[in-house]
């Protein structure tokens, strides 16, 4: 049942509901009809018994019932049910003195007077009322076969239930048809999706769809948009990575060819090997940054990042210790002011450490010897500034783009550091600001 289609399940549910309601209504109607029929015939039996009780049975002729039957037979459209009623008249000692010449002749006196009893008459169950005559000299018995009553009940119930049953069945058929019709837009949508090529990630149309399905289509369209964005991003990533790797790899091949030249002076060979090592280091750094960016975007897309309080002070101290050699080598003056809580209070500590690492690595790499670095972390912002840097407005506008490096740059790099920082900032709903004035290069991250 769980694997059945929604349309089939709805149809089954409606059939079960209609069948249950119909059965319950028929059962209730049967009991109600039985009570009314019993009440009606009991009243009729008592009325007839009262009339018979007022008759003077002492002067009644023995053949009077036969004459009455002949008169009734001559009536036009007269229908006489043998089981409808029967009566008999008994003397006080239980001797039958008169009957209806039909079923009453089989009545027998059992000594009961003053109410209804169920008796077996000619192998059938009869409901018989026993009363005294008006002069209390005779006993009157008026009975009716219970099977006849049941037939009347079923006939009445049939007349009452049949139109309702037909109406219920018609309503059920109409309901099932409406369900099938209501699911046609979904069937059309499913057919449209199944006919789509794998490369078609355009949004689904919600025209003609029920309002209950529109949120599902909207969610699915957002999902398609995310997939399309991811695919375009991956394609761009692969294209850019291929382009960026092509140059250093070509350079490595050239340096390798130079080092292999016969008769090359040792100094030039050593220079070629040094250039080869630098190229390998640059290519390794580029590949590492590319892999880091790829893993970062995949983790963000799949929402596999943890959420816990971020200890910015611990992250910064760890990075300062890790980069201490480079800081001392370039005679960098490092100052920091770190509040207990940063602009990203809860997040993935590894991701936040990656953000701060790229900011510090970028500042150390492009700062001149003796520059001043200042790190400020508050609940409002993360600010990283370094002195001795000059950039024009055009370069500032493109610094956070992938693989972008200002013209004339001599430091080795991949152009991905600030792209990674921006990606992390965007994920946590923050904005990345880059500014350079008075030879102070400043990168700040604030809440949007």
N, C-alpha and C positions, 0 to 999 in steps of 0.2 A: 504493500500500500504506500510506503514511504517513497518508493521509486516510481510510482505511477504519476502521470501528468497531472497538473493542477486542474485542468478541465475535467479529466476523468474522476478525480477525487471529489470535485464539486458536484458532479452529476450523481455520484454514489451517495454523497451526503444528503443531497436533496431528495433522492429516491427513498433513503432510509427515513428521513424526517417526514416526508409525505406518507409513507407506509405506516410509520408509528402513529402519526396523528390520525390517519384514517382508521387504523385498528382501534385506537383508544376511543375515537368518536363513535365507531360502530358498536363497541362494547357498551359504552355509556348509553347510547340510544337504545340498545336492546333491553337493558335493565329498566330504563325509563318507560319504554313502550310496554314492557311486561307489566309493570306496576299499573299503568293506566288501563291496559286491557283487563287485567285481573279485577281492578276496581270497577270497571264498567260492567263486566259480566257478573260479578258478585252482586252488584246493585240490581242488575236485570233479574238475576235468580231470586233475589229477595222480593222484588216487585211482583214477579209471577207467583211466588209462594204466598205472598199476601193476598193476591187475587184468589188463588185456589183455596186459601184458608177461609175465605168468606162464603164459599159455596156450601149449600145444604146438600151434603153427600148422602143423606138418608133417602132422598127421592130421585137420585140420579139413575137414569136408565143405563143398562149394561151396554147397549149398542150406540150410545150417544157419541162416543169417540169415533166410531166407524162412520157415522153420518157426518161428523165434523170433517173427517179426512176427505170424504167425497166432495164436500163443498169447497175445501181448499184446493183440491186437484183441479177444479173447474175455473179457478182464478187465473186471470191472464198475467203472464210474467211472474208467477209466484214460484220462488225457489225455496225448497224446504230441505235444510241440512239435517241429516239424521243425527249428527253428532252435536248439533247446536244446543239442543236442550232435551231433557227427558224428565218426566215426572211420574209419580205414583202416589196413591193414597192408601194408607194402612189404617186398620182399626186399632184401638188401644192395645189389643192383645197381639199386634204384629201381623195380622192377617191382611193380605193385599186385597183391596176391594175395587180398585180402579187404577188404570195406568194409561199411558198415551198411545198404546198399541205399537210402540217402537222400542226404544231403549228402556223405558220405564218398566216394562214387563220383567226385566232382569234385575231390577232393584231388589234389595233384601233389607229387612229391618234388623239393625244390630243393637237396638236399645239406646241409641244416642239421640238426644233431643236438644234443640236450642243452639244450633251453630253449624259451621261448615266442617265436614270431614272428608278425607280422601278414601274412596272405596274402589275396589276392583270390581268392574262390571263387564262381564263377557270378556275377560282377560285384558281389559283396558282400564287405565286409571281415570277415575271420575271424581270431580269435586261436587259434593252433594250437601245441600243445606236441609236441615230437618227442623220442622216447627209443628206446633199444635194448630188444629183448625180453630176457628173463632169460638165454637161451642165446646172445644177441648175434648171432643168425642173421637176425633180422627187425627192421624199424623200425616203431614204433608212432606213429601221429599221431592226437591227439584235439583237436578244435577246436570253437569256438563262435562263432556270428555276433555281431559287436559290436553290431549294431542291436538284437538281442534283449536283450543286456545293458542297453543304454540304455533299452529299453522297461521292463525290470524296475526299473531305477533310478527312472524317472519314475513308474511305478506305485507303488513303495514310497514315494517322496517325496510323491506325491499322498495316499496313505493317511495319511501322517504329518502333512503340512502342512495338509490340509483342515480337521481339527478346530481346529488352532491358528489358521488363517486366519479361520475362522468366529468363534472366540473373540475375535480381535483386532478384527474388524469389529463384533462386538457391543459390545466394550468401547469402541470409537471412537464408535459411535452413542450409547451411554450417556453417554460423556464429553461429546459435543456437546449432549446433552439437559441434562446437569448444568450446562454452561456457560450455556445459554439460561436455565435456571431460576435460576442464580446472578445473572444480570444483571436479572432481573425487578424486584427492589427498586430498582435504579438507574433502570430505565425508568419505574417508578411515581413515583420522585422527580422525574425530568425532566418527566413529565406534570403533576405537581402544581405545579412551578415555572412551566411554560408557561401553566397556567390561572390563575395569580395575576394580580390587577390590579397596575398599576404602583405604586399607593399602598400595597400590602401589603408591609411590611418586617418582618413577624413572623418569628421563628426557624423554621428547617426542623426537622422532627421526625426524629430518628435511630432511631426505633422500627422494628425489623425490618430495619435495614440491617447489612451485614457490618461487622465491626470494622475492616477496612481502610479503609472509607469514612467511618467516624465522624470521624477527624481532619479530613477534607475538609469535612464538614458543619459541624464546629465552627468551622473557619476561615472558612467562608462565612457562618456566623451572626455571627461577630465582625465580618466585613466589613459585613453588613447592619446590625448595631448601630451601627457607625461612620457609615454612610450616614444612618441614621435620626437619630443624634445631630447630624450635620452639618446635616441638613434642619431639625430642630427648632431648632438654634442659629441657622441663617440666618433662619428664620421669626421667631424672637424678636428677632433683630438688626434685621430689616426693620421689625417692629412698633414696637420701641423707637426706632429711628431716625426713623420717621415721626412718632411721638409727640413726640420731642425737637425735631424740625425744625418741627413745626406751630406751636409757641409763638413762636420767634424770627421765623419768616416772617410770622406774624400781626402781631407787633410791628413788623416792617419795613413792612408795608402801612399800619399805623396812622400811623407816623411819616411815611411818604411822603404820605399823605392830608393830614396836618397841614401839611407843608411846602408843599403845593399850594393851601392856603386863600388866597383873595384878601383883601387888607386886613390880613393877619397882620403884627404888628410884626416888624421885622427880627431883633430879639433872640430872639423865640420861634421864628422860622423857622430861625435858626442853631442854636438848641438842638435843634429837631427834626432838622435835618441831622446834628448831632453824634450824636444818639441813633441815627439811621439808620446812620451809619458804624460805631458801636459794635456795633449789631445785625448788620451785615454781617460785621464782623470775628469776632464770636462764631459766626455761622453758618458762616463759612469755616473757623474752627478746629474746629468740630464736624464738619463734612464731612471735613476732613483727618484727624481722629482716627478717624472711622468708616471711612474708606478704609484707614487704617493698620491698624486692627484686623481688617478684612476680609482684607487681603493677608496679615497675619500668620497668621490662622487657616487660610487657604488653603495657605500655604507649609508650615505645620506638618502639615496633613492630607496634603498630597501629598509630604511629606518632600523638599522641594527646598532645604533649608538646607545650607550648607557646614559642615565641621567642621575647625577649625584652632586652634592655640594663641591664646588671647585675651590681648591686651596691655591690661590694665585701666588702667594708668598713662597710656598714650597716649590711650585713650578719654576718661579723666577730664580730662586736660589740654586736649584739644580742646574739650570741653564747657565747661570753665571759661573758656576764651578766648572762646567763642561767647556765653556769658551774662555776660561781664564787665561790659557796660554796665548790665544790670539789677541785678547784684550791687552795683555802685557807686551806682546810683541809689537803692537801698533801704538803703544803708550796711550791707550784710550782712557779718558776720564769718565768713569761710569757712575751715575747717580740714579737712585731709585726711590720712589715713594709708593708703597703698596698698602692699600687699605685691606682690612679683613675680608671684605666682600667686593668683588669686581662687577663690571657691567654685565658679565655673564655669570650669574650667581650659581645656577645649577646647569650642569651639562656633562659632556664626556671629557674627563680629565686628559685623556690622550689627545683628543682633538684640540683642546685649549692649549696644551703644551706644544702641539704642532704649530698653532697660530703664533704663539710667542717666540718659538724657535725661528720661524721664518722672518719675523720682524727683527730679531737680534742678529741673525745671520746676514740679512740684507743690510742692516746698519753697519755692522763691522766690515762687510765686504767693500762698501762704497764710501766709507768715511776715510779721510786722510789721516796720517799719523798725527797723534796728539789731539784728535777731535774729542768733543764732549758728547756723551750719550746720556740721555735722560729718559727713564721709564717711569711713568705715572699710571697707577691703576686705582680707580675709584669706582663707586657704584654707578657713576655717570659715564665713565669713559676709560678706555685704555689708550694711552698716548705714548708714542715712542719717537723721540727727536734726536737728530745727530747734526753736528755743525760741520762747516767746511764744504758744503755741497751746493752746487748751483745748477738749476735746471730751468729750461724755458717752459712756457705754458703749454705748448704743443706736446712736449714729452710728458708733462704731468697728467694730461688728459688720457694718456694711453698706458701709463705705467702698470695698471692692474690687469691689462690684457695679457693673454697667454703669449709667451715667447717674445714679448716686446722688450727691446733693449735700446736705449738712446744711442744715437749715432756717435761714433768716436769712443765708445766705451771700451776700455782696455782690460777691465776686470773680467775674469772668467765667470760665466753664469748661464743659467738656462732661461731666464725671463719668466719663471713660473712661481717664484716665491710670493709675490704680492697677489698673484692669481689665486694661490692656495689660501692666503689670508682673507681675500674677498669672499671666496666660496664658503669658508667657515663662518664669517661674519653674516653673510646672507642667510645661512641655515639658522642662526640664532636670532634672526630678525634685527640685525644691527646694520649700520651704515659705515662704509669705509671712506675716510676723508684723507686726501693727500695734498700737502701744501709745501711750498718752498719759498721762503722770503728771508732776505738778509743772510743768505748762505746757511739757513737753518731748514733742514729737510724734516718734515713732521708727518707722521702717519698716526691717525687717531681712529678709534672705533667707538661709536656711540649708538645708543638705542634709536631706532627709527622714529 
